[in-house]
Amino acid sequence: MSKGKVVILGVNGHIGRAVAEALVARGWDVTGMARTIKQLPGVRFVAGNSDSVDDMRRAIGDAEVVVNALNLPYNAWDKGRMEAQMQRVLAALGSSGKTMLFPGNIYNFNQSDGVITPDLAQNPQTARGAIRVRVEEMFEAASARGDIQAIILRAGDFYGPGTTGDWFDQVVFREIRKGRISTMGVSGIGHSWAYLPDLAAAFEALASLRSTLGGFERFHFAGNFVTPEQMEAALARIVPAGTRISTFPLWMLKLLGLFSPVMREISKMDHIWPHPMELKDSRLADLLGPSFGTPFEVAVAATASPFLRPKKDAILGLEAASSSRG
């Protein structure tokens, strides 16, 4: 028996795909909307454009839950475009009373905040953070009107097996074929990471518990708050012997930004790395239970595996070629 109908807007993105897999695994009737239809077991796909309220309204249909996993490229958040996209989602939802789940991030807060709890006042220090604050205010206002139930689940940087376009793909394992990997951050400073399968499971848990929650809720996903040294230790256990591990120089982000508009916008958030900004939420921890989550070392190993496999295959190929010549 289905746990209910859920629609994921932006199902092809990192969070959309991970949440879809978690929902299917736990017995939901899942529909995903995206511009390009991609096969995902158990998911019914609907082609649609987030520029169209009608497309989104048609995709949502009679679903009780909507996962708003839409996002814009980093260099397209400004000029009111992010707020306009989210306003279209609210227009598609109307006054239906449906539950909307939304992935929040850490940008809403200041580098001096340190420990970030759901009740902490939002004091963004960048224009990008101010955009995210305005978006959450839009959702809160819609909830106050009684139009929707809005649940925001805030998390740190994503990582997980099979993802692309994230820090593990773009930085950590970028030079693995050369026998080099890089960690992110500043020595001794913790950083908030979110293992995607666990974050997706938390979204599913909140969807299941929605009838017990208020009209507008914020939750913070603690994930893995670890230093570069702790990340390096986890990576060192699984990479091939002799792999060189170094720290990625943060100044490179600005240099790369000279050639990439997206990287230029990412570099504007580099203040997050030298300052500890730890997500904490005792209420969410109680809802998820003490046994929730994947051990950090296991999560890192699962994420690293697809990057290490091609190198292992290449080594085996060289050994086979050498053996045949012998």
C-alpha positions as CSV (number, residue, x, y, z in Angstrom):
1,M,0.0,0.0,0.0
2,S,1.3,3.4,-1.0
3,K,2.3,5.9,1.7
4,G,0.8,8.7,-0.5
5,K,1.5,10.6,-3.6
6,V,4.5,12.9,-3.9
7,V,5.8,15.0,-6.8
8,I,9.4,16.1,-7.0
9,L,9.9,19.3,-9.0
10,G,13.5,19.3,-10.3
11,V,13.9,15.5,-10.0
12,N,17.1,15.4,-12.0
13,G,19.1,17.5,-9.6
14,H,21.2,16.2,-6.7
15,I,18.6,16.4,-4.0
16,G,15.7,15.6,-6.3
17,R,17.1,12.3,-7.4
18,A,18.3,11.3,-4.0
19,V,14.9,12.1,-2.4
20,A,13.1,10.2,-5.2
21,E,15.1,7.1,-4.5
22,A,14.4,7.4,-0.7
23,L,10.7,7.8,-1.3
24,V,10.4,4.9,-3.7
25,A,12.3,2.7,-1.3
26,R,9.8,3.5,1.5
27,G,6.7,2.9,-0.5
28,W,5.6,6.3,-1.9
29,D,3.9,6.8,-5.2
30,V,6.5,9.1,-6.8
31,T,6.2,11.4,-9.8
32,G,9.2,13.5,-11.0
33,M,9.0,16.6,-13.1
34,A,12.0,17.9,-15.2
35,R,12.7,19.3,-18.6
36,T,14.5,16.1,-19.6
37,I,13.0,12.8,-18.8
38,K,15.6,10.3,-17.3
39,Q,14.8,6.8,-16.1
40,L,14.7,6.2,-12.4
41,P,13.3,3.0,-11.1
42,G,9.8,3.4,-9.5
43,V,9.5,7.1,-10.6
44,R,6.9,8.2,-13.1
45,F,8.3,11.1,-15.1
46,V,6.5,14.2,-16.4
47,A,8.2,16.6,-18.8
48,G,7.7,20.1,-17.6
49,N,9.4,23.5,-17.3
50,S,9.6,25.4,-14.0
51,D,9.1,28.6,-16.0
52,S,5.5,27.4,-16.5
53,V,3.0,27.5,-13.7
54,D,0.7,25.3,-15.7
55,D,3.3,22.7,-16.2
56,M,4.0,22.5,-12.5
57,R,0.3,22.5,-11.6
58,R,-0.3,19.7,-14.0
59,A,2.6,17.7,-12.6
60,I,1.5,18.3,-9.0
61,G,-2.1,17.1,-9.7
62,D,-3.6,15.4,-6.7
63,A,-0.3,14.7,-4.9
64,E,-0.4,15.4,-1.1
65,V,3.3,16.2,-0.9
66,V,5.5,18.3,-3.2
67,V,9.3,18.3,-2.9
68,N,10.5,21.7,-4.3
69,A,14.0,20.7,-5.5
70,L,14.2,23.3,-8.1
71,N,17.4,25.4,-8.4
72,L,19.0,27.8,-10.8
73,P,22.6,28.0,-11.9
74,Y,24.7,29.9,-9.3
75,N,25.1,32.8,-11.7
76,A,21.3,33.1,-12.3
77,W,20.1,33.7,-8.8
78,D,20.1,37.5,-9.0
79,K,17.8,40.1,-10.5
80,G,14.8,38.5,-8.8
81,R,15.1,35.3,-10.8
82,M,15.3,33.0,-7.8
83,E,12.3,34.7,-6.1
84,A,10.4,34.6,-9.3
85,Q,10.9,30.8,-9.7
86,M,9.8,30.1,-6.2
87,Q,6.8,32.4,-6.6
88,R,5.7,30.3,-9.6
89,V,5.9,27.2,-7.4
90,L,3.7,28.9,-4.9
91,A,1.3,29.9,-7.7
92,A,1.2,26.2,-8.9
93,L,0.4,25.1,-5.3
94,G,-2.3,27.8,-4.8
95,S,-4.3,27.5,-1.7
96,S,-4.4,23.7,-1.8
97,G,-3.0,23.1,1.7
98,K,-0.5,20.6,0.3
99,T,2.8,20.0,2.0
100,M,5.9,21.5,0.3
101,L,9.3,20.3,1.4
102,F,12.3,22.5,0.5
103,P,16.1,22.1,0.9
104,G,17.5,25.0,2.7
105,N,21.2,25.9,3.0
106,I,23.6,27.6,5.3
107,Y,23.8,30.9,3.3
108,N,21.1,32.5,5.4
109,F,23.5,32.9,8.3
110,N,26.7,34.8,9.2
111,Q,30.2,33.3,9.5
112,S,30.2,34.6,13.1
113,D,27.1,32.5,14.1
114,G,29.1,29.3,14.9
115,V,26.4,27.0,16.0
116,I,23.3,27.3,13.8
117,T,20.0,26.1,15.2
118,P,16.5,26.5,13.6
119,D,15.5,29.3,16.0
120,L,18.7,31.4,15.3
121,A,18.0,34.8,13.7
122,Q,19.0,34.8,10.0
123,N,21.7,37.4,9.4
124,P,23.2,36.7,5.9
125,Q,26.4,38.4,5.0
126,T,26.1,38.0,1.2
127,A,23.6,39.0,-1.5
128,R,23.2,35.3,-2.2
129,G,22.3,34.6,1.5
130,A,19.8,37.5,1.4
131,I,18.1,35.9,-1.6
132,R,17.6,32.7,0.3
133,V,16.2,34.5,3.3
134,R,13.6,36.2,1.1
135,V,12.7,32.9,-0.4
136,E,12.0,31.3,3.0
137,E,10.0,34.4,4.0
138,M,7.8,33.8,0.9
139,F,7.2,30.3,2.0
140,E,6.5,31.4,5.6
141,A,4.0,34.0,4.3
142,A,2.2,31.4,2.2
143,S,1.9,29.1,5.2
144,A,0.6,31.9,7.4
145,R,-2.1,32.5,4.8
146,G,-3.1,28.8,5.1
147,D,-2.2,28.1,1.5
148,I,0.4,25.4,2.1
149,Q,2.3,23.6,4.8
150,A,6.0,24.5,4.3
151,I,8.8,22.4,5.7
152,I,12.4,23.5,5.2
153,L,15.2,21.1,5.8
154,R,18.6,22.9,6.0
155,A,21.8,21.1,5.2
156,G,25.5,21.6,4.5
157,D,27.4,20.7,1.3
158,F,26.1,17.6,-0.4
159,Y,28.1,14.5,-1.1
160,G,27.2,11.0,-2.1
161,P,27.8,8.1,-4.5
162,G,27.2,8.9,-8.2
163,T,26.8,12.6,-7.9
164,T,28.5,15.1,-10.3
165,G,29.1,18.8,-10.1
166,D,29.8,18.8,-6.4
167,W,33.0,19.3,-4.3
168,F,33.9,15.6,-4.5
169,D,33.6,15.5,-8.2
170,Q,35.1,19.0,-9.0
171,V,37.8,19.2,-6.4
172,V,38.5,16.1,-4.1
173,F,38.8,13.5,-6.9
174,R,39.6,15.8,-9.8
175,E,43.1,14.5,-10.2
176,I,42.7,10.9,-8.9
177,R,44.0,9.5,-12.2
178,K,47.3,11.3,-11.5
179,G,47.4,9.8,-8.0
180,R,46.3,13.0,-6.2
181,I,43.3,14.0,-4.2
182,S,42.5,17.2,-2.4
183,T,40.5,18.0,0.8
184,M,38.5,21.2,1.2
185,G,38.6,23.7,4.0
186,V,41.0,25.2,6.6
187,S,43.1,23.2,9.0
188,G,41.3,22.5,12.3
189,I,38.0,24.2,11.2
190,G,34.9,22.0,11.0
191,H,32.6,22.2,7.9
192,S,29.1,20.9,7.5
193,W,28.6,18.1,5.0
194,A,25.4,16.3,4.2
195,Y,25.5,12.7,2.9
196,L,22.8,12.7,0.3
197,P,21.2,9.3,1.0
198,D,20.8,10.2,4.7
199,L,19.5,13.7,3.9
200,A,17.0,12.1,1.5
201,A,15.9,9.7,4.2
202,A,15.3,12.7,6.5
203,F,13.1,14.3,3.9
204,E,11.1,11.1,3.7
205,A,10.8,11.0,7.5
206,L,9.4,14.5,7.6
207,A,7.0,13.8,4.8
208,S,5.7,10.8,6.8
209,L,5.4,12.9,9.9
210,R,3.8,16.0,8.3
211,S,0.5,15.6,10.0
212,T,2.2,16.0,13.4
213,L,4.1,19.2,12.3
214,G,3.1,22.8,12.2
215,G,2.1,24.9,9.2
216,F,5.7,26.2,8.8
217,E,8.7,24.3,10.1
218,R,12.5,24.7,9.9
219,F,14.7,21.7,10.6
220,H,18.5,21.6,10.5
221,F,20.3,18.4,9.3
222,A,23.5,18.0,11.3
223,G,25.1,15.6,8.9
224,N,28.9,15.4,9.3
225,F,30.6,18.4,10.8
226,V,34.3,17.5,10.2
227,T,37.7,19.1,9.8
228,P,39.8,18.7,6.7
229,E,42.0,16.4,8.8
230,Q,39.1,14.2,9.6
231,M,38.1,14.0,6.0
232,E,41.7,13.2,5.0
233,A,41.8,10.4,7.5
234,A,38.6,8.9,6.1
235,L,39.9,9.2,2.5
236,A,43.3,7.8,3.4
237,R,41.7,4.5,4.5
238,I,40.3,3.8,1.1
239,V,42.4,5.4,-1.6
240,P,45.2,3.4,-3.2
241,A,48.6,3.3,-1.4
242,G,50.8,6.1,-2.5
243,T,48.0,8.5,-3.3
244,R,49.0,12.1,-2.4
245,I,46.5,14.0,-0.3
246,S,46.7,17.8,-0.1
247,T,44.5,20.7,0.8
248,F,42.8,22.6,-2.0
249,P,43.9,26.3,-1.9
250,L,40.7,28.4,-1.4
251,W,42.3,31.3,-3.4
252,M,41.9,29.1,-6.5
253,L,38.2,29.6,-6.4
254,K,38.6,33.2,-7.2
255,L,41.1,32.4,-9.9
256,L,38.8,29.9,-11.5
257,G,36.1,32.5,-11.3
258,L,37.9,34.6,-13.8
259,F,37.0,32.0,-16.4
260,S,33.7,30.6,-15.1
261,P,30.6,32.7,-14.2
262,V,29.3,29.9,-12.0
263,M,32.7,29.5,-10.2
264,R,32.8,33.3,-9.7
265,E,29.6,33.2,-7.8
266,I,30.7,30.1,-5.8
267,S,33.9,32.0,-4.8
268,K,31.8,34.7,-3.2
269,M,30.8,32.1,-0.5
270,D,34.3,31.2,0.4
271,H,33.9,32.8,3.8
272,I,32.1,29.6,4.9
273,W,35.3,27.4,4.8
274,P,37.5,29.3,7.3
275,H,34.7,29.6,9.9
276,P,32.9,26.9,11.8
277,M,29.2,27.0,11.0
278,E,27.7,23.9,12.6
279,L,24.1,22.9,12.0
280,K,22.4,21.5,15.1
281,D,18.8,20.5,15.8
282,S,17.9,18.3,18.8
283,R,14.3,18.1,17.7
284,L,15.1,16.6,14.3
285,A,17.6,14.3,16.0
286,D,14.8,13.0,18.3
287,L,12.4,12.6,15.3
288,L,14.9,10.6,13.3
289,G,16.0,8.4,16.3
290,P,19.4,7.4,17.7
291,S,20.2,4.8,15.0
292,F,19.6,7.2,12.1
293,G,22.4,7.9,9.6
294,T,25.4,6.3,7.9
295,P,28.7,6.3,9.8
296,F,31.0,9.0,8.3
297,E,33.7,6.7,7.1
298,V,31.2,4.4,5.4
299,A,29.6,7.4,3.7
300,V,33.0,8.7,2.4
301,A,33.9,5.3,1.1
302,A,30.6,4.9,-0.7
303,T,31.0,8.4,-2.3
304,A,34.6,7.7,-3.3
305,S,34.0,4.2,-4.8
306,P,32.9,5.4,-8.3
307,F,36.0,7.7,-8.6
308,L,38.4,4.9,-7.5
309,R,37.0,2.2,-9.7
310,P,38.3,3.7,-13.1
311,K,41.8,4.0,-11.6
312,K,41.7,0.4,-10.3
313,D,40.5,-0.8,-13.7
314,A,43.3,1.1,-15.4
315,I,45.9,-0.4,-13.1
316,L,44.5,-3.9,-13.7
317,G,44.6,-3.2,-17.5
318,L,48.3,-2.2,-17.3
319,E,49.1,-5.3,-15.3
320,A,47.3,-7.5,-17.7
321,A,49.1,-5.9,-20.7
322,S,52.5,-6.3,-18.9
323,S,51.7,-9.9,-18.2
324,S,50.8,-10.7,-21.8
325,R,54.0,-9.1,-23.0
326,G,56.0,-11.2,-20.5
